[in-house]
Structures are given as C-alpha cells and as structure tokens.
Amino acid sequence: MSEWEKAKIESFQEDFLTWYRKNLRNLPWRADLNPYRIWISEIMLQQTRVETVIGYFYRFMEKYPTIEDLANAHEDELLKIWEGLGYYSRARNLQIAAQEIVENYGGKMPQTPEEISKLKGIGPYTTGAISSIAFNLPEPAIDGNVMRVVSRLFEIDADIAKASSRKVFDKYMREIISFEAPGDFNQALMDLGSSICTPTSPKCEECPIKEYCASFTKGTMLNFPVKSKKTKQKPLYFISFAAKNAQGEYYLEKRSATGLLANMWTFPMLELTKEEYENIELEKLAKPKALENHVFATKSSGEVTHIFSHLKWHIQVFTGFPKEEFLVTEEKLEENQKWLAEEDHEFTVFPKPQLKMFELLHEI
C-alpha cells in the first residue's frame, strides 16, 4: 500500500479538491446530484468523448426526463436518440435497468453500491461513480484515467490491461479517497487524467498533486501505467448493395435481433474473404432476392471502414438501379425489408457503418 501517514493523506485531499473546485468543467450532468442524470451521463461517456456526449445528453433528458419515461420508451425511438453514439447495447441495457428500477425500487435509483451494481449494464466503475457522486458514498470509480493517475502517483506496476489489476487500484483508492467529498474526489481524478495526466505528454508542471507523485519525483512518469499490448481488431470484409428505386428510395434490411448491430437497418451486406474482397467479381456474387431486378455498377462507389472494440469492418459500396423495364410497384416485403425515402430517415435507427455509407453516397 501507499504507506502515507494520515496527515499526508489529508493534505493531499485538501490540495486536490481545492484544485478541482477551482477548475471543474461546467458539464450539464454536474448541475445537480440527480442520480438518474449521473447514471445516464456515465453510460454515455463510456468509449465516447465528453464534447460528443453533451448534445446527446441534452436530447436524451428532454425525451426521457425520468426513469419511468425511459422504462416505457419505444425501443426504436430510444435507439434513434442514441444513433451515432454506437455500442447500442448500452441504450438497451439502460432501458432494462430502468424497468428493473420501476419494478423493484418504485422508480427511484437504489442507494447502495450492492443494489446499484445489480442493475443491467452497470459495472464496478459506474457503480462507484453513481454511489460517490449522487449518494456521497466513499466508493472508488476506477476507469482508465484514474488508473493512469494512481499508477503514476504510487508507481504501481500492475498491468492495467488485466482485469485482476483492478483490485490493486481499488485498495489504493480506498486509502486516499475523501470520505467528506468522494464524488468530487473521483471527478477530480477523472478531470486530471483527461486534461493534465495524459497518456503520452503529461503536463506535470501544471499538476496540482505533483509534490505527492512518486513518478514525478523520480522522472518515471512515462513508465506508467504498465499496459500489455492490446489485441488488434480482427478485419472483416463486406460488400453492400445500395439499391435505389425509381422513386428515390433505398432498399434496407433489418439485422437479426441478436449479435452485432442487432435490430439495426442497413443496406444488404455480403461477407467476403480478404482475397475475394481485393478481387471482387460482382457478377459472380449472389444478390439479395429483392434486388434481382436491379443493375449494379461493376465498380465500387467507394469504401467505408468502421472499428468496433474487437473488429474492423471494410465495406465496399456498390450502387444499383432498376432495369429499364422494371417499374416499381407495391412489393410484398418481409417484416425485415423496406424501401425508405430519405425524408423518412429520422424515423429509422441506423448504426454508424450505415450512416457512413449514406455519407459516402451523398459525396458521389
């Protein structure tokens, strides 16, 4: 452990909290200690920049101002509000958790870490954030920023890429966290990690706690945190069929209810091997049945790529139009198929790869 004396811990907390309160960012979820707003913001902030989240947060809270509103939301409308943030399971888990809160806690956020952590989609970090910020409980909220700051502060060599290392940081955090203002303390660590104690170019001279920092004293800042190399995303290759009918509508298909991009609408996509992708012979590939009366360009209209946490998609987009003799009529489509006009996009949920494909087609 840190072996700091009580007086040093108290001095550290005072200096750190004084800095935070003078420099804290004016963020909409910090306007009050409403646990629902804090919860929504913390889920949105996962894998997403603060600047991006602000607009989404305002729109979300206007649409769903209470936990009951979220619990009763129509899934398509909820996902549309979330569109562009990605990781759509977060939105679905939010609604499931809201329904759990309505059913088990009378629509009010539970107030103990044990109960909060049982809600769908809430892990140790979010439990700590809600517990400390909303309910003033001395619970650590340990994310990448916090592990970076604390590892430098005490020269902790535990590999932050390993789940088991969280226990190490939890022990250090419980020793130094402020019991009087745990929410401010956790947010101070988050802000310091994102603005000053950055991964590659820490601004140590500006740091309010540098005199307490072991790695600053020894000049070893860049040795921490210890992190094993991340596995590269697996590449996957697709072609997509961007078919447009004589009425200017695009043909879309709804993905299955499970798996990646569940229930999202996209152009029909066909997975290829890397070799097939690099030498596409479109005429040899089977087109979706609903597009048999379309002629597709023999050259791609462009490529889009999209990175998920574990995958990297490469998508070649081929455009298609009806054959001259084919008149668009009311086709009998399956439930997972539709022709959609651009003005109706606002009512349909699209994943980020599909939004990128629309952007590509607007450019050509």
C-alpha positions in Angstrom: 0.0 0.0 0.0 1.0 3.7 -0.1 2.2 3.9 3.5 1.2 7.6 3.5 0.5 9.0 7.0 -2.9 10.3 7.9 -1.6 13.9 7.8 -0.2 13.4 4.2 -3.5 11.9 3.0 -5.5 14.8 4.4 -3.1 17.4 2.9 -3.3 15.6 -0.4 -7.1 15.5 -0.4 -7.3 19.2 0.5 -4.9 20.3 -2.2 -6.6 18.1 -4.8 -10.2 19.1 -4.0 -9.2 22.8 -3.9 -7.8 22.5 -7.4 -10.9 20.6 -8.7 -13.4 23.1 -7.3 -11.5 26.0 -8.9 -11.1 24.2 -12.3 -14.1 21.9 -12.6 -15.7 21.8 -16.1 -19.2 23.1 -16.4 -21.0 20.0 -17.6 -24.8 19.5 -17.7 -24.8 16.4 -15.5 -22.9 18.3 -12.8 -25.7 20.8 -12.5 -27.2 18.8 -9.6 -26.8 15.4 -7.9 -29.7 13.7 -9.6 -28.7 10.1 -9.7 -30.7 9.4 -12.9 -28.8 12.2 -14.8 -25.5 11.0 -13.4 -26.2 7.4 -14.4 -27.2 8.4 -18.0 -24.1 10.6 -18.4 -21.7 7.9 -17.1 -23.1 5.3 -19.5 -22.9 7.8 -22.4 -19.3 8.7 -21.5 -18.1 5.1 -21.9 -15.9 5.0 -25.0 -17.1 8.5 -26.0 -15.6 12.0 -25.8 -17.2 14.5 -23.4 -17.7 17.0 -26.2 -19.7 14.5 -28.2 -21.8 13.4 -25.2 -23.1 16.9 -24.2 -25.5 17.2 -27.1 -26.8 13.7 -26.8 -27.3 14.1 -23.1 -29.5 17.2 -23.5 -31.6 15.5 -26.2 -31.9 12.3 -24.1 -33.0 14.1 -21.0 -35.6 16.2 -22.9 -37.0 13.0 -24.4 -36.8 10.8 -21.2 -36.7 13.2 -18.2 -37.5 10.4 -15.6 -36.6 6.8 -15.1 -40.2 5.8 -15.7 -40.1 7.6 -19.1 -37.0 5.6 -20.1 -38.6 2.4 -18.8 -41.7 2.9 -21.0 -39.8 4.1 -24.1 -40.4 2.6 -27.5 -37.1 0.8 -28.4 -36.9 2.3 -31.9 -37.3 5.8 -30.6 -34.7 5.1 -27.8 -32.2 3.8 -30.3 -32.8 6.7 -32.7 -31.9 9.2 -29.9 -28.8 7.1 -29.3 -27.9 6.9 -33.0 -24.3 7.9 -33.7 -23.1 7.1 -30.1 -22.5 3.5 -31.0 -22.4 0.5 -28.7 -26.2 0.3 -28.8 -26.3 -2.4 -26.1 -25.7 0.5 -23.7 -29.0 2.0 -24.6 -30.9 -1.3 -24.4 -29.3 -2.1 -21.1 -30.3 1.4 -19.8 -33.9 0.6 -20.5 -33.8 -2.8 -19.0 -32.2 -1.3 -15.8 -34.9 1.4 -15.8 -37.6 -1.2 -15.9 -35.8 -3.0 -13.0 -35.8 0.2 -11.0 -39.5 0.8 -11.7 -40.4 -2.7 -10.7 -38.2 -3.2 -7.7 -37.5 0.3 -6.3 -40.6 2.3 -7.1 -38.9 4.2 -9.9 -36.1 5.6 -7.7 -32.4 4.7 -8.1 -31.3 2.3 -5.4 -28.9 3.9 -3.0 -26.4 1.2 -2.1 -23.4 0.0 -4.2 -24.6 -3.6 -3.8 -28.1 -2.8 -5.3 -26.8 -0.4 -7.9 -24.3 -3.0 -9.2 -27.0 -5.5 -9.8 -28.7 -3.3 -12.4 -28.3 -4.3 -16.0 -25.3 -2.8 -17.7 -23.8 -1.3 -14.5 -20.3 -2.4 -13.8 -17.8 -1.5 -11.0 -16.8 1.9 -12.4 -20.4 3.1 -12.9 -21.4 1.8 -9.5 -18.6 3.8 -8.0 -19.5 6.9 -9.9 -23.2 6.9 -9.0 -22.5 5.9 -5.4 -20.0 8.6 -4.8 -21.4 11.5 -6.9 -25.1 11.0 -6.2 -25.1 9.5 -2.7 -21.8 10.7 -1.2 -20.5 7.2 -0.5 -16.7 6.6 -0.5 -16.7 4.2 -3.4 -13.9 4.3 -5.9 -14.8 4.9 -9.6 -11.9 3.3 -11.4 -11.5 3.9 -15.2 -8.5 4.2 -17.5 -7.9 7.8 -16.5 -8.0 7.0 -12.8 -5.6 4.0 -13.1 -3.2 6.2 -15.1 -3.1 8.9 -12.4 -2.9 6.5 -9.4 -0.3 4.2 -11.1 2.0 7.3 -11.5 1.2 8.6 -8.1 2.4 5.4 -6.4 4.5 3.8 -9.2 2.1 0.8 -9.4 3.4 -1.7 -11.9 0.2 -3.8 -12.1 -0.8 -4.3 -15.7 -4.0 -2.2 -16.3 -5.0 -4.4 -19.2 -5.6 -7.3 -16.8 -9.0 -7.4 -15.0 -7.3 -8.7 -11.9 -5.3 -5.4 -11.5 -8.5 -3.5 -10.6 -8.3 -5.0 -7.1 -4.8 -3.4 -6.7 -6.1 0.0 -7.7 -9.2 -0.4 -5.6 -7.1 -0.9 -2.4 -5.0 2.3 -3.1 -8.2 4.3 -3.9 -9.9 3.3 -0.7 -6.9 4.5 1.3 -6.8 8.0 -0.3 -10.4 8.8 -1.3 -12.1 11.6 0.6 -14.9 10.5 2.9 -16.2 14.0 3.1 -16.4 14.6 -0.7 -16.0 11.2 -2.5 -17.9 12.4 -5.6 -15.7 15.4 -6.1 -12.6 13.3 -5.4 -13.5 10.8 -8.1 -14.3 13.5 -10.6 -11.1 15.3 -9.8 -9.2 12.2 -10.8 -11.2 11.9 -14.0 -10.5 15.5 -14.9 -6.9 15.4 -14.0 -6.4 12.2 -16.1 -8.1 13.7 -19.2 -6.5 17.2 -19.0 -3.1 17.0 -17.3 -2.0 13.5 -16.5 -2.4 12.4 -20.2 -1.1 9.1 -21.6 1.9 10.4 -23.7 2.5 14.0 -22.8 1.6 14.6 -19.2 1.7 18.3 -18.1 3.5 17.6 -14.9 4.4 21.2 -14.1 0.7 22.1 -14.1 -0.3 19.2 -11.9 -1.8 20.2 -8.5 -0.6 17.0 -6.8 2.9 16.7 -8.3 4.6 17.0 -4.9 2.8 13.8 -3.9 3.6 11.9 -7.1 6.3 9.3 -6.8 6.8 9.0 -10.6 7.2 12.8 -10.9 9.8 12.8 -8.2 11.8 10.1 -9.9 11.1 11.2 -13.5 9.4 7.9 -14.4 6.0 9.2 -15.5 6.1 7.6 -18.9 6.8 4.2 -17.4 3.3 4.2 -16.0 0.7 2.8 -16.3 2.0 -0.6 -17.3 -0.2 -2.0 -20.1 0.3 -5.0 -22.2 -0.3 -4.6 -25.9 -4.0 -4.7 -26.9 -5.0 -7.4 -29.4 -5.6 -5.8 -32.8 -9.2 -5.7 -34.2 -10.0 -8.6 -36.5 -10.6 -7.4 -40.0 -13.8 -8.4 -41.8 -14.7 -7.7 -45.4 -18.1 -6.9 -46.9 -19.7 -5.6 -50.0 -23.0 -3.7 -49.6 -25.8 -3.2 -52.2 -27.0 0.3 -52.2 -30.1 -0.1 -54.3 -32.2 2.9 -55.2 -35.6 2.5 -57.0 -37.3 4.9 -59.4 -38.9 6.8 -56.6 -35.6 7.6 -55.0 -36.0 5.2 -52.1 -33.2 2.9 -50.8 -33.7 -0.7 -50.0 -32.8 -1.7 -46.4 -32.8 -4.9 -44.4 -33.2 -5.2 -40.6 -30.4 -7.2 -39.0 -31.3 -10.1 -36.6 -32.4 -9.5 -33.1 -29.2 -10.8 -31.6 -25.5 -10.2 -32.3 -23.7 -7.1 -33.5 -25.9 -4.2 -34.6 -29.0 -6.1 -33.5 -32.3 -4.8 -35.0 -30.4 -2.1 -36.9 -31.3 -1.2 -40.6 -28.6 -1.4 -43.2 -28.1 -2.0 -46.9 -27.9 -5.7 -47.6 -24.3 -6.8 -46.9 -22.4 -9.9 -48.0 -19.2 -11.0 -46.2 -16.2 -12.0 -48.3 -12.8 -13.3 -47.7 -9.9 -10.9 -47.9 -8.9 -12.3 -51.3 -12.4 -12.1 -52.7 -12.6 -8.5 -51.4 -9.5 -7.5 -53.1 -10.6 -9.0 -56.4 -14.4 -8.5 -56.4 -16.2 -10.1 -59.3 -19.7 -8.7 -58.7 -21.4 -10.7 -61.4 -20.4 -14.0 -59.6 -21.9 -12.9 -56.3 -25.5 -13.7 -55.4 -27.6 -10.5 -54.9 -30.4 -10.3 -52.4 -33.6 -11.7 -53.9 -35.5 -8.4 -53.6 -32.8 -6.8 -55.8 -32.8 -9.2 -58.7 -34.4 -6.6 -61.0 -31.6 -4.1 -60.3 -28.4 -3.5 -62.2 -25.4 -2.8 -60.1 -22.3 -0.8 -61.0 -19.4 -3.1 -61.7 -17.0 -0.8 -59.8 -17.4 0.1 -56.2 -18.7 3.6 -55.4 -16.2 3.8 -52.5 -15.2 2.1 -49.3 -16.1 2.8 -45.7 -14.4 1.3 -42.6 -15.7 1.1 -39.1 -13.8 0.0 -36.0 -15.6 -1.9 -33.2 -13.8 -2.9 -30.0 -12.8 -6.2 -31.4 -13.5 -5.9 -35.2 -12.6 -3.7 -38.1 -15.2 -3.7 -40.9 -14.1 -2.9 -44.5 -17.2 -2.3 -46.7 -17.2 -1.7 -50.5 -20.4 0.0 -51.6 -22.0 -0.9 -54.9 -24.8 1.2 -56.2 -27.8 -0.2 -58.1 -30.8 1.0 -60.0 -33.9 -0.7 -61.6 -33.6 -2.2 -65.0 -35.4 -0.1 -67.6 -38.3 -2.5 -68.0 -38.8 -2.8 -64.2 -41.5 -0.5 -62.8 -41.6 -0.1 -59.1 -44.8 -1.4 -57.7 -46.1 -2.2 -54.2 -43.9 -5.2 -53.4 -44.7 -7.7 -50.8 -41.7 -7.3 -48.5 -40.9 -9.3 -45.4 -41.0 -7.6 -42.0 -37.3 -7.1 -42.1 -37.2 -5.4 -45.5 -38.3 -2.0 -46.7 -37.8 0.8 -49.2 -37.1 4.0 -47.4 -37.1 7.6 -48.7 -34.5 10.0 -47.3 -37.1 12.2 -45.6 -38.1 9.1 -43.5 -34.6 8.5 -42.2 -35.4 10.4 -39.0 -37.8 7.6 -38.0 -35.4 4.7 -38.6 -32.5 3.6 -36.5 -29.2 3.3 -38.3 -25.8 2.0 -37.0 -22.7 4.0 -37.6 -21.5 1.9 -40.6 -24.8 2.6 -42.4 -24.6 6.3 -41.6 -21.1 6.3 -43.2 -22.4 4.6 -46.3 -25.1 7.2 -46.6 -22.5 9.9 -46.3 -20.4 8.2 -49.0 -23.4 8.2 -51.4 -24.0 11.9 -50.8 -20.5 12.6 -51.8 -20.5 10.9 -55.2 
